[in-house]
Amino acid sequence: KIPADMASDTVESVMAYSPVCTHLGCMLSNWDTATKQFLCPCHDAFFDPLKVGANTGGATSRTLPYIPVKAVNGQLVVADKPSGYVGVKRG
């Protein structure tokens, strides 16, 4: 179910996203098992990893940036810069 936009930036179906909410910069420390989405504990913003990090509910904000990964010598490493600005973008 990996989004086509991300397929080349994953390793064996492992995806990586920034853990920083794009609304107010809170850490996305919650996972909602019912919807299979990241949930921001500060303002209940939802981010769907299977929709390339789209904000799907709660506080309106930008898409959550994903971080391209690759395997090097059997270890998962960052392959390139994030897909967008990490954190809160002001002004």
N, C-alpha and C positions, 0 to 999 in steps of 0.2 A: 504493500500500500504506500510505498514511498512516492512522494510527488515526483513527476517526471523532471521538473526543474532542478531537483536535488539529487537525482540518481547518481550522477558522476561524483558527487561530493559526499558519498556515504561509503561505509565499509561493512559488508555483510549485513545490511539493513540497519546499521547503527547510524543514527543522526545526532548532530550536536547543535544546540541552540544557546544563545546568550541567556544567562539566568537573570538578567536585569529587565524589569518591566519597562516598557517604552512610555508608560503614562507618567509615573512619578519616580521611577528609579528604584522601586522596592525589589527585593530579591524574590524570584519566583520559587518559593520553597514548597508549594503545594501541588499535588497532582490529583485531579478529579477522575476517579476510576470510572464513574458512570459515563462521562462524556469523552474520556481519554484525552484530556487537555490539561495544559499547565494553567494554574489558577494563582493570580496575584493575591496575597493575603491582605493587602492594603485597601484595595477598592474593588475586589472581585472581578477583575478583568480576566477573560479566558483567552488562551492562545492555542490554536490547533496545529500540532506538529505535522499532521497529515494534509494540511492545507498551507504548507510553506510558512507556518507561524502566524497565520491570519488571526487578527483580533476578532473573536466571534461573540463576545458578550461582555457585559459589565462596562467599566470605564473605557471610553473610546480612546484608542491610541493607534500608533503605527504597528505594522507587522513586526513580529519578533524576529530579529536577524538570526539566520543559521550560520554555523561555522563549518566550513568544508573540512572533512577529515580524510586521512589516508592511512594505510598500514605501511610501516617501515620497520623491517626486521622483527615482525610479529607484534609491534606495538602500535597503538592508535595515536596519531599525532595530528596537529593542526596542519592543513594542507595549503591554506590561503587565507586572505582576509575575510572577515564576516561579510554576509550578503548585504548588510546595511549598517547604519550608525548604531552602535551599541549604547544603550542607556537613553536618557531623556534628551531630546533635541530641542533646544530653546531657540526662539527667535527665528 
